[in-house]
Amino acid sequence: MTLLPPGTPTTAVTAVTAVTSVTSVRRRVSLHAAVTLAVVVGAVCLGLRHWPVIATGAGRLAVADRGWLLVAAVATVATWVCSALAQQGAVTRPLPAGQLVAVQFAASAANHVLPAGLGAGAVNLRFLTRCGLPVVRSATALGVKATAGAVSRGFLIAVLALTCPGLLRLPHISATVVAIALAVVVTAAVLLRGPLRRALRAVLADVRAVHEVPARAAALWGGSLAFAALHATVVVAVAQALELPLPPAQVALAYLAASSAAVLLPTPGGIGSLDAALAVALTLAGVPGSAAASVVLGYRLLTVWLPLIPGLLALAVLARRKVL
């Protein structure tokens, strides 16, 4: 706030206020530009680093079945709509539908720059606060959506494992690795028990509020289930396009199990962790290594590399229009 001497004319006060407002607007515009530039630079560096993967995957997909690839592309686009539906279900306030879908598309691009979903989380958090939700309420809404997503993925894994016995083959894990993992989890829970307890209470309160409105609960769970199922559909369609000799249910189960395991290793967009986990899961199911690599490359091309530049452009436009 600018302090002026007593007796300053009203016109001077107005002029000073206008200058202060312009300065504030310029700072916000500069911040938006800096964030957008950082995202673009990060995405370009990521693309250059993984360029051999992109080129190899494109070559393999060039001779794949076009019909199945179209199915995979349609399923990819539908994931953004389902993500928007789940996000709307996680809050009680109506959100602008068109902007919400565009934000999910932009968030998917930002998610490939920062680890552990931080990119998508930051974009969605900014959007929710722009829509008038308090920061704490927006953060808990993201927690509700993430929780519903994890539960939905586990539900689909259980259904496929029960309806198709013998499909889920877990790799042998030594007792030492299990003990170390449990020790890490317990230590983290003890050290962060206060923040975890507060976050859990906030998420549970929002879950109860959402389930008081049946339409919101249906949007949350329906969108979350469809989101996970559609990502599995993308992998299944790519596998069919490449004529992978494996039942679709087994491919879907391999993807769902791999995506759940990849959460334990937070890399940008799951790149690296999900790739390795999915390749291992398909190999354990009996797929040759080269064929498993082709499926992973095709899935990544459709869900990451092809939408990346349009997603970044959408992110820049949304930021410029003050949606973010």
Buried (B, 14 or more C-beta within 10 A) or exposed (E): EEEEEEEEEEEEEEEBEEEEEEEEEEEEEEEBEEBBEEBBEBBEEBBEEBEEBBEBBBEBBEEBBEEBBEBBBEBBEBBBBBBBBBBBBBBBEEBEEEBBBBBBBBBBBBBBBBBBBBBBBBBBBBBBBBBEBEEEBBBBBBBBBBBBBBBBBEBBBEEBBEEBEEBBEEEEEEEEEEEEEEEEEEEEEEEEEEEEEEBEEBBBEBBEBBBEEEEBBEBBBBBBBBBBBBBBBBBBBBBBBBEBEBBBBBBBBBBBBBBBBBBEBEBBBBBBBBBBBBBBBBBBBEBEEEBBBBBBBBBBBBBBBBBBBEBBBBBBBBBEEEBB
